[in-house]
Each structure stands twice: as structure tokens, then as C-alpha cells.
Amino acid sequence: MFRFQRLDVWQKSVDFTETILNITNQIPQRYQFSLGEQLRRAVISISTNIAEGSGRKSPKEAQNFYNIAKGSVYEVISLLTILFRLKIIDDSGADKEAIYDQAEEIAKMLTGLMRKQKKL
């Protein structure tokens, strides 16, 4: 097992990726290339940047990748907000709130991971 696979934030980001990729299936075909593809790239970027950061030797390099991952979390939320506001995907129910909660938790965990790297 790789070190990054033991990180709770990486595991949660993979779960989050699964959730968001399932949502992209709801996006109508005419928005798949623009919004759908951008959303898929952003969510995949979270776990891959965490993995890449954990493999870096210097804490500063690792912190940079964790920061990029955190930016991708915000990008996902921005894209989802657009999709919800334009009624491209349904925003009713607890799913929206649960998704936002997942994203917020991942962002907070990444902040903690960056602080930890700063101390090294």
C-alpha cells in the first residue's frame, strides 16, 4: 500500500470523486463536453494531487500539491453551483447538502495537511 492510500483525506477524495462522477451522468449531452468534462477533471485532480504531493521529498513541494488539490475542491463546488443554478442538474434533497459537506470536510483536511507540512 502506498503512503497516500493511508491518508483519510485521500480516501475521502476518492469517495467524493465517485459521487461527482455519478452526477456527471445526469448532465445533458449538450453540456457534457464543457461543464461535464471540466467537472470530471476537477474532481479527479483532488485525489491525484494528494497522491502526488505525498510522494514529494520536500514539505514545500508537498504543500503545493495539497494546495492545488484544495483549489480543485473549490472548482468542483463552483461548477456544481453553475449546474444547479441553471437547473442543468437537480439540486433538491439532501444530496446537494451532503456533497457540499463532503467538499468542506476535504478542504479542511487539506488545510490541516498543509499546516502539518509547514512544520516539517
MMTF fields as JSON, N, C-alpha, C and O atoms, coordinates in Angstrom:
{
  "mmtfVersion": "1.0.0",
  "mmtfProducer": "UNKNOWN",
  "numBonds": 479,
  "numAtoms": 480,
  "numGroups": 120,
  "numChains": 1,
  "numModels": 1,
  "chainsPerModel": [1],
  "groupsPerChain": [120],
  "chainIdList": ["A"],
  "bondAtomList": [4, 2, 8, 6, 12, 10, 16, 14, 20, 18, 24, 22, 28, 26, 32, 30, 36, 34, 40, 38, 44, 42, 48, 46, 52, 50, 56, 54, 60, 58, 64, 62, 68, 66, 72, 70, 76, 74, 80, 78, 84, 82, 88, 86, 92, 90, 96, 94, 100, 98, 104, 102, 108, 106, 112, 110, 116, 114, 120, 118, 124, 122, 128, 126, 132, 130, 136, 134, 140, 138, 144, 142, 148, 146, 152, 150, 156, 154, 160, 158, 164, 162, 168, 166, 172, 170, 176, 174, 180, 178, 184, 182, 188, 186, 192, 190, 196, 194, 200, 198, 204, 202, 208, 206, 212, 210, 216, 214, 220, 218, 224, 222, 228, 226, 232, 230, 236, 234, 240, 238, 244, 242, 248, 246, 252, 250, 256, 254, 260, 258, 264, 262, 268, 266, 272, 270, 276, 274, 280, 278, 284, 282, 288, 286, 292, 290, 296, 294, 300, 298, 304, 302, 308, 306, 312, 310, 316, 314, 320, 318, 324, 322, 328, 326, 332, 330, 336, 334, 340, 338, 344, 342, 348, 346, 352, 350, 356, 354, 360, 358, 364, 362, 368, 366, 372, 370, 376, 374, 380, 378, 384, 382, 388, 386, 392, 390, 396, 394, 400, 398, 404, 402, 408, 406, 412, 410, 416, 414, 420, 418, 424, 422, 428, 426, 432, 430, 436, 434, 440, 438, 444, 442, 448, 446, 452, 450, 456, 454, 460, 458, 464, 462, 468, 466, 472, 470, 476, 474],
  "bondOrderList": [1, 1, 1, 1, 1, 1, 1, 1, 1, 1, 1, 1, 1, 1, 1, 1, 1, 1, 1, 1, 1, 1, 1, 1, 1, 1, 1, 1, 1, 1, 1, 1, 1, 1, 1, 1, 1, 1, 1, 1, 1, 1, 1, 1, 1, 1, 1, 1, 1, 1, 1, 1, 1, 1, 1, 1, 1, 1, 1, 1, 1, 1, 1, 1, 1, 1, 1, 1, 1, 1, 1, 1, 1, 1, 1, 1, 1, 1, 1, 1, 1, 1, 1, 1, 1, 1, 1, 1, 1, 1, 1, 1, 1, 1, 1, 1, 1, 1, 1, 1, 1, 1, 1, 1, 1, 1, 1, 1, 1, 1, 1, 1, 1, 1, 1, 1, 1, 1, 1],
  "groupList": [{"groupName": "MET", "atomNameList": ["N", "CA", "C", "O"], "elementList": ["N", "C", "C", "O"], "formalChargeList": [0, 0, 0, 0], "bondAtomList": [1, 0, 2, 1, 3, 2], "bondOrderList": [1, 1, 2], "singleLetterCode": "M", "chemCompType": "L-PEPTIDE LINKING"}, {"groupName": "PHE", "atomNameList": ["N", "CA", "C", "O"], "elementList": ["N", "C", "C", "O"], "formalChargeList": [0, 0, 0, 0], "bondAtomList": [1, 0, 2, 1, 3, 2], "bondOrderList": [1, 1, 2], "singleLetterCode": "F", "chemCompType": "L-PEPTIDE LINKING"}, {"groupName": "ARG", "atomNameList": ["N", "CA", "C", "O"], "elementList": ["N", "C", "C", "O"], "formalChargeList": [0, 0, 0, 0], "bondAtomList": [1, 0, 2, 1, 3, 2], "bondOrderList": [1, 1, 2], "singleLetterCode": "R", "chemCompType": "L-PEPTIDE LINKING"}, {"groupName": "GLN", "atomNameList": ["N", "CA", "C", "O"], "elementList": ["N", "C", "C", "O"], "formalChargeList": [0, 0, 0, 0], "bondAtomList": [1, 0, 2, 1, 3, 2], "bondOrderList": [1, 1, 2], "singleLetterCode": "Q", "chemCompType": "L-PEPTIDE LINKING"}, {"groupName": "LEU", "atomNameList": ["N", "CA", "C", "O"], "elementList": ["N", "C", "C", "O"], "formalChargeList": [0, 0, 0, 0], "bondAtomList": [1, 0, 2, 1, 3, 2], "bondOrderList": [1, 1, 2], "singleLetterCode": "L", "chemCompType": "L-PEPTIDE LINKING"}, {"groupName": "ASP", "atomNameList": ["N", "CA", "C", "O"], "elementList": ["N", "C", "C", "O"], "formalChargeList": [0, 0, 0, 0], "bondAtomList": [1, 0, 2, 1, 3, 2], "bondOrderList": [1, 1, 2], "singleLetterCode": "D", "chemCompType": "L-PEPTIDE LINKING"}, {"groupName": "VAL", "atomNameList": ["N", "CA", "C", "O"], "elementList": ["N", "C", "C", "O"], "formalChargeList": [0, 0, 0, 0], "bondAtomList": [1, 0, 2, 1, 3, 2], "bondOrderList": [1, 1, 2], "singleLetterCode": "V", "chemCompType": "L-PEPTIDE LINKING"}, {"groupName": "TRP", "atomNameList": ["N", "CA", "C", "O"], "elementList": ["N", "C", "C", "O"], "formalChargeList": [0, 0, 0, 0], "bondAtomList": [1, 0, 2, 1, 3, 2], "bondOrderList": [1, 1, 2], "singleLetterCode": "W", "chemCompType": "L-PEPTIDE LINKING"}, {"groupName": "LYS", "atomNameList": ["N", "CA", "C", "O"], "elementList": ["N", "C", "C", "O"], "formalChargeList": [0, 0, 0, 0], "bondAtomList": [1, 0, 2, 1, 3, 2], "bondOrderList": [1, 1, 2], "singleLetterCode": "K", "chemCompType": "L-PEPTIDE LINKING"}, {"groupName": "SER", "atomNameList": ["N", "CA", "C", "O"], "elementList": ["N", "C", "C", "O"], "formalChargeList": [0, 0, 0, 0], "bondAtomList": [1, 0, 2, 1, 3, 2], "bondOrderList": [1, 1, 2], "singleLetterCode": "S", "chemCompType": "L-PEPTIDE LINKING"}, {"groupName": "THR", "atomNameList": ["N", "CA", "C", "O"], "elementList": ["N", "C", "C", "O"], "formalChargeList": [0, 0, 0, 0], "bondAtomList": [1, 0, 2, 1, 3, 2], "bondOrderList": [1, 1, 2], "singleLetterCode": "T", "chemCompType": "L-PEPTIDE LINKING"}, {"groupName": "GLU", "atomNameList": ["N", "CA", "C", "O"], "elementList": ["N", "C", "C", "O"], "formalChargeList": [0, 0, 0, 0], "bondAtomList": [1, 0, 2, 1, 3, 2], "bondOrderList": [1, 1, 2], "singleLetterCode": "E", "chemCompType": "L-PEPTIDE LINKING"}, {"groupName": "ILE", "atomNameList": ["N", "CA", "C", "O"], "elementList": ["N", "C", "C", "O"], "formalChargeList": [0, 0, 0, 0], "bondAtomList": [1, 0, 2, 1, 3, 2], "bondOrderList": [1, 1, 2], "singleLetterCode": "I", "chemCompType": "L-PEPTIDE LINKING"}, {"groupName": "ASN", "atomNameList": ["N", "CA", "C", "O"], "elementList": ["N", "C", "C", "O"], "formalChargeList": [0, 0, 0, 0], "bondAtomList": [1, 0, 2, 1, 3, 2], "bondOrderList": [1, 1, 2], "singleLetterCode": "N", "chemCompType": "L-PEPTIDE LINKING"}, {"groupName": "PRO", "atomNameList": ["N", "CA", "C", "O"], "elementList": ["N", "C", "C", "O"], "formalChargeList": [0, 0, 0, 0], "bondAtomList": [1, 0, 2, 1, 3, 2], "bondOrderList": [1, 1, 2], "singleLetterCode": "P", "chemCompType": "L-PEPTIDE LINKING"}, {"groupName": "TYR", "atomNameList": ["N", "CA", "C", "O"], "elementList": ["N", "C", "C", "O"], "formalChargeList": [0, 0, 0, 0], "bondAtomList": [1, 0, 2, 1, 3, 2], "bondOrderList": [1, 1, 2], "singleLetterCode": "Y", "chemCompType": "L-PEPTIDE LINKING"}, {"groupName": "GLY", "atomNameList": ["N", "CA", "C", "O"], "elementList": ["N", "C", "C", "O"], "formalChargeList": [0, 0, 0, 0], "bondAtomList": [1, 0, 2, 1, 3, 2], "bondOrderList": [1, 1, 2], "singleLetterCode": "G", "chemCompType": "PEPTIDE LINKING"}, {"groupName": "ALA", "atomNameList": ["N", "CA", "C", "O"], "elementList": ["N", "C", "C", "O"], "formalChargeList": [0, 0, 0, 0], "bondAtomList": [1, 0, 2, 1, 3, 2], "bondOrderList": [1, 1, 2], "singleLetterCode": "A", "chemCompType": "L-PEPTIDE LINKING"}],
  "groupTypeList": [0, 1, 2, 1, 3, 2, 4, 5, 6, 7, 3, 8, 9, 6, 5, 1, 10, 11, 10, 12, 4, 13, 12, 10, 13, 3, 12, 14, 3, 2, 15, 3, 1, 9, 4, 16, 11, 3, 4, 2, 2, 17, 6, 12, 9, 12, 9, 10, 13, 12, 17, 11, 16, 9, 16, 2, 8, 9, 14, 8, 11, 17, 3, 13, 1, 15, 13, 12, 17, 8, 16, 9, 6, 15, 11, 6, 12, 9, 4, 4, 10, 12, 4, 1, 2, 4, 8, 12, 12, 5, 5, 9, 16, 17, 5, 8, 11, 17, 12, 15, 5, 3, 17, 11, 11, 12, 17, 8, 0, 4, 10, 16, 4, 0, 2, 8, 3, 8, 8, 4],
  "groupIdList": [1, 2, 3, 4, 5, 6, 7, 8, 9, 10, 11, 12, 13, 14, 15, 16, 17, 18, 19, 20, 21, 22, 23, 24, 25, 26, 27, 28, 29, 30, 31, 32, 33, 34, 35, 36, 37, 38, 39, 40, 41, 42, 43, 44, 45, 46, 47, 48, 49, 50, 51, 52, 53, 54, 55, 56, 57, 58, 59, 60, 61, 62, 63, 64, 65, 66, 67, 68, 69, 70, 71, 72, 73, 74, 75, 76, 77, 78, 79, 80, 81, 82, 83, 84, 85, 86, 87, 88, 89, 90, 91, 92, 93, 94, 95, 96, 97, 98, 99, 100, 101, 102, 103, 104, 105, 106, 107, 108, 109, 110, 111, 112, 113, 114, 115, 116, 117, 118, 119, 120],
  "secStructList": [7, 7, 4, 4, 4, 4, 7, 2, 2, 2, 2, 2, 2, 2, 2, 2, 2, 2, 2, 2, 2, 2, 2, 2, 6, 6, 1, 7, 2, 2, 2, 0, 0, 0, 0, 0, 2, 2, 2, 2, 2, 2, 2, 2, 2, 2, 2, 2, 2, 2, 2, 2, 2, 2, 6, 7, 1, 1, 2, 2, 2, 2, 2, 2, 2, 2, 2, 2, 2, 2, 2, 2, 2, 2, 2, 2, 2, 2, 2, 2, 2, 2, 2, 2, 2, 6, 6, 1, 1, 7, 7, 7, 1, 2, 2, 2, 2, 2, 2, 2, 2, 2, 2, 2, 2, 2, 2, 2, 2, 2, 2, 2, 2, 2, 2, 2, 2, 2, 2, 7],
  "xCoordList": [0.847, 0.0, 0.894, 1.875, 0.54, 1.276, 0.886, -0.212, 1.793, 1.562, 0.29, -0.492, 0.082, -1.084, -2.392, -3.41, -2.374, -3.592, -4.031, -5.174, -3.127, -3.452, -4.033, -4.573, -3.92, -4.418, -5.939, -6.528, -6.571, -8.037, -8.528, -9.551, -7.797, -8.223, -8.189, -9.043, -7.229, -7.174, -8.363, -9.021, -8.635, -9.758, -11.082, -11.929, -11.25, -12.476, -12.565, -13.655, -11.429, -11.448, -11.807, -12.434, -11.417, -11.803, -13.308, -13.972, -13.845, -15.296, -16.025, -17.04, -15.488, -16.07, -16.044, -17.003, -14.954, -14.831, -15.937, -16.566, -16.157, -17.214, -18.579, -19.362, -18.852, -20.123, -20.289, -21.337, -19.258, -19.34, -19.393, -20.129, -18.632, -18.679, -20.077, -20.533, -20.752, -22.134, -23.053, -23.981, -22.795, -23.59, -23.375, -24.314, -22.155, -21.884, -22.699, -22.911, -23.156, -24.017, -25.385, -26.089, -25.762, -27.052, -27.001, -28.039, -25.799, -25.652, -26.08, -25.604, -26.971, -27.402, -26.217, -25.198, -26.395, -25.325, -24.744, -23.532, -25.574, -25.07, -24.127, -23.397, -24.13, -23.211, -22.095, -21.235, -22.102, -21.115, -19.68, -18.797, -19.451, -18.079, -17.58, -16.449, -18.387, -17.939, -17.96, -16.906, -19.124, -19.244, -18.946, -18.285, -19.422, -19.21, -17.741, -17.255, -17.039, -15.614, -14.807, -13.902, -15.126, -14.418, -14.643, -13.717, -15.862, -16.182, -15.433, -14.905, -15.389, -14.671, -13.181, -12.584, -12.59, -11.158, -10.869, -9.885, -11.729, -11.518, -11.594, -10.74, -12.599, -12.752, -11.647, -11.183, -11.225, -10.13, -8.825, -7.968, -8.679, -7.476, -7.256, -6.116, -8.314, -8.182, -7.347, -6.305, -7.786, -7.072, -5.706, -4.759, -5.595, -4.302, -3.255, -2.077, -3.66, -2.701, -2.322, -1.188, -3.24, -2.902, -1.87, -0.877, -2.111, -1.169, 0.205, 1.233, 0.208, 1.478, 2.209, 3.428, 1.473, 2.088, 2.726, 3.793, 2.077, 2.613, 3.919, 4.688, 4.155, 5.383, 6.537, 7.629, 6.322, 7.374, 8.27, 7.828, 9.542, 10.514, 10.474, 10.584, 10.32, 10.34, 8.923, 7.97, 8.798, 7.482, 6.861, 5.643, 7.692, 7.173, 6.53, 5.472, 7.163, 6.587, 5.275, 4.289, 5.269, 4.057, 2.929, 1.796, 3.244, 2.251, 1.653, 0.455, 2.473, 1.987, 0.943, -0.09, 1.203, 0.242, -1.043, -2.13, -0.93, -2.123, -2.939, -4.169, -2.243, -2.914, -3.663, -4.775, -3.055, -3.717, -4.965, -6.014, -4.841, -5.989, -7.123, -8.289, -6.783, -7.801, -8.47, -9.684, -7.691, -8.266, -9.225, -10.24, -8.91, -9.799, -11.116, -12.163, -11.064, -12.31, -13.212, -14.406, -12.621, -13.397, -13.896, -14.993, -13.104, -13.522, -14.744, -15.675, -14.74, -15.883, -17.147, -18.202, -17.038, -18.203, -18.687, -19.892, -17.772, -18.159, -18.917, -19.954, -18.41, -19.074, -20.435, -21.4, -20.511, -21.806, -22.814, -23.99, -22.36, -23.247, -23.831, -25.021, -22.996, -23.46, -24.506, -25.56, -24.199, -25.126, -26.458, -27.517, -26.403, -27.628, -28.425, -29.639, -27.738, -28.44, -29.093, -30.171, -28.432, -29.005, -30.01, -30.567, -30.226, -31.16, -30.776, -31.629, -29.481, -28.975, -29.016, -29.279, -28.753, -28.957, -29.817, -29.834, -30.518, -31.457, -30.703, -29.777, -31.103, -30.439, -31.326, -31.03, -32.401, -33.302, -32.784, -31.983, -33.265, -32.941, -31.649, -30.993, -31.31, -30.136, -28.835, -27.751, -28.931, -27.72, -26.82, -25.607, -27.408, -26.634, -25.895, -24.702, -26.618, -26.014, -24.911, -23.858, -25.156, -24.157, -22.892, -21.777, -23.077, -21.934, -21.123, -19.895, -21.81, -21.118, -20.399, -19.289, -21.032, -20.392, -19.128, -18.106, -19.203, -18.027, -16.894, -15.746, -17.228, -16.222, -15.594, -14.378, -16.416, -15.901, -14.969, -13.93, -15.348, -14.502, -13.153, -12.116, -13.159, -11.911, -11.043, -9.834, -11.652, -10.891, -10.254, -9.099, -10.99, -10.447, -9.311, -8.301, -9.48, -8.432, -7.165, -6.052, -7.338, -6.182, -5.477, -4.249, -6.241, -5.648, -4.797, -3.682, -5.33, -4.579, -3.32, -2.271, -3.418, -2.26, -1.19, 0.003, -1.622, -0.662, 0.012, 1.21, -0.749, -0.154, 0.884, 1.946, 0.554, 1.484, 2.782, 3.874, 2.662, 3.83, 4.688, 5.914, 4.037, 4.749, 5.657, 6.717, 5.252, 6.003, 7.216, 8.112, 7.252, 8.37, 9.618, 10.646],
  "yCoordList": [-1.178, 0.0, 1.244, 1.319, 2.204, 3.465, 4.33, 4.201, 5.211, 6.076, 6.918, 7.063, 7.471, 8.331, 7.568, 8.161, 6.256, 5.462, 5.325, 4.965, 5.611, 5.567, 6.893, 6.963, 7.931, 9.246, 9.277, 8.949, 9.679, 9.789, 10.75, 10.504, 11.846, 12.844, 12.263, 12.598, 11.41, 10.787, 9.846, 9.848, 9.038, 8.1, 8.841, 8.428, 9.93, 10.73, 11.391, 11.533, 11.787, 12.416, 11.405, 11.766, 10.154, 9.119, 8.856, 8.682, 8.828, 8.689, 9.87, 9.694, 11.066, 12.281, 12.207, 12.601, 11.706, 11.55, 10.642, 10.934, 9.552, 8.622, 9.314, 9.153, 10.076, 10.811, 11.775, 11.81, 12.546, 13.573, 12.938, 13.412, 11.884, 11.23, 10.676, 10.683, 10.202, 9.737, 10.894, 10.724, 12.064, 13.253, 13.664, 14.101, 13.53, 13.964, 13.167, 13.62, 11.983, 11.196, 11.843, 11.534, 12.746, 13.433, 14.658, 15.21, 15.078, 16.293, 15.995, 15.032, 16.813, 16.6, 16.635, 17.281, 15.929, 15.781, 17.119, 17.229, 18.115, 19.389, 20.106, 21.005, 19.715, 20.303, 19.35, 19.715, 18.154, 17.161, 17.599, 17.448, 18.131, 18.492, 19.67, 19.647, 20.684, 21.888, 21.686, 21.546, 21.67, 21.581, 20.185, 20.042, 19.18, 17.801, 17.43, 16.91, 17.695, 17.351, 18.163, 17.632, 19.436, 20.277, 19.777, 19.763, 19.372, 18.845, 17.537, 17.331, 16.661, 15.393, 15.642, 15.021, 16.535, 16.83, 17.425, 17.066, 18.33, 18.985, 17.979, 17.984, 17.126, 16.19, 15.137, 14.732, 14.695, 13.723, 14.347, 13.662, 15.63, 16.357, 16.346, 16.426, 16.248, 16.297, 15.123, 15.327, 13.916, 12.736, 12.565, 12.122, 12.909, 12.721, 13.705, 13.358, 14.914, 15.868, 15.513, 15.761, 14.943, 14.459, 13.347, 13.331, 12.423, 11.318, 11.844, 11.426, 12.743, 13.28, 14.056, 13.947, 14.829, 15.59, 14.697, 15.012, 13.586, 12.686, 12.018, 11.53, 12.005, 11.396, 12.369, 11.97, 13.618, 14.628, 14.61, 14.342, 14.902, 14.855, 16.091, 15.991, 17.241, 18.455, 18.807, 18.687, 19.244, 19.649, 20.776, 20.827, 21.673, 22.789, 22.281, 22.764, 21.319, 20.733, 20.02, 20.177, 19.239, 18.516, 19.495, 19.29, 20.556, 21.576, 22.194, 22.473, 22.408, 22.98, 22.062, 22.537, 20.766, 19.836, 19.755, 19.632, 19.822, 19.822, 21.095, 21.073, 22.188, 23.455, 23.388, 23.9, 22.765, 22.578, 21.703, 21.983, 20.646, 19.769, 20.558, 20.379, 21.426, 22.245, 23.187, 23.385, 23.757, 24.6, 23.823, 24.361, 22.568, 21.725, 21.449, 21.339, 21.335, 21.178, 22.382, 22.232, 23.582, 24.801, 24.883, 25.381, 24.401, 24.392, 23.492, 23.848, 22.336, 21.421, 22.113, 22.042, 22.77, 23.446, 24.567, 24.757, 25.301, 26.366, 25.8, 26.337, 24.734, 24.11, 23.534, 23.661, 22.901, 22.372, 23.49, 23.34, 24.603, 25.75, 26.232, 26.535, 26.302, 26.7, 25.701, 26.093, 24.414, 23.382, 23.43, 23.241, 23.68, 23.781, 25.034, 24.969, 26.167, 27.433, 27.452, 28.019, 26.828, 26.769, 25.621, 25.391, 24.914, 23.781, 22.687, 21.971, 22.584, 21.528, 20.199, 19.153, 20.251, 19.082, 19.499, 20.664, 18.535, 18.784, 19.076, 18.351, 20.133, 20.492, 20.255, 20.747, 19.513, 19.265, 18.109, 17.28, 18.096, 16.989, 17.192, 18.229, 16.169, 16.219, 15.972, 16.199, 15.511, 15.209, 16.427, 16.335, 17.554, 18.778, 19.144, 19.447, 19.111, 19.45, 18.45, 18.84, 17.181, 16.151, 16.345, 16.16, 16.712, 16.957, 18.147, 18.088, 19.213, 20.394, 20.076, 20.555, 19.265, 18.857, 18.037, 18.236, 17.115, 16.316, 17.23, 17.077, 18.165, 19.079, 19.915, 20.102, 20.41, 21.234, 20.43, 20.928, 19.189, 18.338, 18.082, 18.146, 17.799, 17.557, 18.815, 18.733, 19.97, 21.229, 21.478, 21.895, 21.23, 21.413, 20.433, 20.796, 19.21, 18.212, 18.586, 18.382, 19.127, 19.568, 20.738, 20.82, 21.635, 22.746, 22.197, 22.663, 21.208, 20.573, 19.898, 19.975, 19.241, 18.564, 19.571, 19.315, 20.718, 21.768, 22.356, 22.639, 22.541, 23.065, 22.088, 22.487, 20.81, 19.781, 19.829, 19.702, 20.012, 20.086, 21.302, 21.252, 22.392, 23.624, 23.425, 24.045, 22.571, 22.341, 21.431, 21.381, 20.72, 19.801, 20.539, 19.915],
  "zCoordList": [0.0, 0.0, 0.0, 0.74, -0.832, -0.875, 0.314, 0.854, 0.716, 1.873, 1.698, 2.638, 0.497, 0.287, 0.466, 0.823, 0.22, 0.361, 1.819, 2.097, 2.736, 4.165, 4.663, 5.767, 3.852, 4.255, 4.181, 3.152, 5.295, 5.307, 4.235, 3.596, 4.037, 3.055, 1.638, 0.817, 1.344, 0.02, -0.151, -1.191, 0.881, 0.811, 0.629, -0.163, 1.364, 1.241, -0.137, -0.692, -0.679, -2.002, -3.089, -4.085, -2.909, -3.874, -3.783, -4.805, -2.556, -2.385, -3.041, -3.716, -2.828, -3.406, -4.933, -5.598, -5.474, -6.929, -7.46, -8.477, -6.763, -7.182, -7.189, -8.126, -6.146, -6.052, -7.219, -7.865, -7.481, -8.532, -9.916, -10.782, -10.136, -11.451, -11.722, -12.865, -10.695, -10.87, -11.246, -12.037, -10.683, -11.009, -12.459, -13.125, -12.952, -14.329, -15.341, -16.465, -14.944, -15.834, -16.029, -16.99, -15.113, -15.2, -16.11, -16.477, -16.469, -17.274, -18.712, -19.315, -19.258, -20.649, -21.626, -21.384, -22.713, -23.7, -24.166, -24.356, -24.348, -24.878, -23.925, -24.342, -22.624, -21.644, -21.23, -20.429, -21.76, -21.346, -21.644, -20.8, -22.821, -23.177, -22.366, -21.88, -22.21, -21.498, -19.984, -19.362, -19.402, -17.943, -17.403, -16.374, -18.083, -17.612, -17.568, -16.564, -18.65, -18.707, -17.701, -17.058, -17.563, -16.594, -15.167, -14.356, -14.869, -13.548, -13.285, -12.192, -14.281, -14.13, -13.884, -13.004, -14.65, -14.478, -13.101, -12.455, -12.662, -11.364, -10.22, -9.333, -10.233, -9.112, -9.107, -8.041, -10.277, -10.35, -9.878, -9.32, -10.101, -9.697, -8.187, -7.729, -7.423, -5.959, -5.46, -4.838, -5.722, -5.209, -5.867, -5.217, -7.149, -7.815, -7.3, -7.21, -6.966, -6.403, -4.974, -4.562, -4.212, -2.878, -2.995, -2.268, -3.911, -4.113, -4.543, -4.011, -5.492, -5.977, -4.883, -4.746, -4.117, -3.026, -1.983, -1.454, -1.687, -0.656, -1.099, -0.271, -2.394, -2.904, -3.051, -3.455, -2.738, -2.852, -1.625, -0.508, -1.868, -0.77, 0.104, 1.326, -0.5, 0.318, 0.766, -0.003, 2.023, 2.526, 1.705, 1.539, 1.194, 0.394, -0.899, -1.302, -1.537, -2.756, -2.444, -3.163, -1.372, -0.986, -0.715, -1.151, 0.004, 0.347, -0.916, -0.963, -1.927, -3.19, -3.837, -4.311, -3.859, -4.451, -3.628, -4.192, -2.312, -1.464, -1.689, -1.649, -1.924, -2.21, -3.547, -3.668, -4.527, -5.826, -5.649, -6.228, -4.846, -4.584, -3.941, -4.295, -3.003, -2.336, -3.342, -3.296, -4.236, -5.278, -6.16, -6.604, -6.414, -7.221, -6.5, -7.137, -5.169, -4.401, -4.664, -4.922, -4.595, -4.823, -6.26, -6.511, -7.191, -8.59, -8.775, -9.497, -8.127, -8.204, -7.683, -8.313, -6.549, -5.964, -6.879, -7.04, -7.47, -8.399, -9.596, -9.988, -10.166, -11.32, -10.938, -11.692, -9.77, -9.321, -9.111, -9.443, -8.563, -8.349, -9.671, -9.758, -10.69, -12.021, -12.535, -13.034, -12.404, -12.871, -12.122, -12.721, -10.821, -10.026, -10.397, -10.592, -10.492, -10.773, -12.14, -12.317, -13.108, -14.449, -14.589, -15.663, -13.485, -13.453, -14.459, -14.983, -14.708, -15.586, -14.848, -15.442, -13.538, -12.691, -11.495, -11.098, -10.94, -9.848, -8.557, -8.194, -7.87, -6.609, -5.398, -4.309, -5.57, -4.443, -3.584, -4.018, -2.39, -1.495, -0.73, -0.825, 0.03, 0.903, 0.139, 0.678, -1.105, -1.862, -2.012, -1.824, -2.347, -2.539, -1.253, -1.273, -0.142, 1.142, 1.512, 2.016, 1.264, 1.569, 0.722, 1.208, -0.531, -1.421, -0.919, -0.856, -0.566, -0.051, 1.254, 1.488, 2.105, 3.364, 3.103, 3.761, 2.141, 1.773, 1.307, 1.725, 0.449, -0.096, 1.013, 1.044, 1.911, 3.005, 3.908, 4.34, 4.188, 5.021, 4.355, 5.014, 3.075, 2.343, 2.352, 2.572, 2.116, 2.115, 3.482, 3.559, 4.546, 5.898, 6.175, 6.778, 5.739, 5.941, 5.17, 5.656, 3.987, 3.206, 3.881, 3.861, 4.474, 5.226, 6.371, 6.606, 7.076, 8.165, 7.664, 8.303, 6.531, 5.944, 5.533, 5.69, 5.006, 4.617, 5.85, 5.829, 6.917, 8.173, 8.72, 9.198, 8.639, 9.107, 8.286, 8.842, 6.97, 6.103, 6.422, 6.322, 6.808, 7.139, 8.341, 8.429, 9.261, 10.493, 10.272, 11.116, 9.159, 8.89, 8.469, 8.207]
}
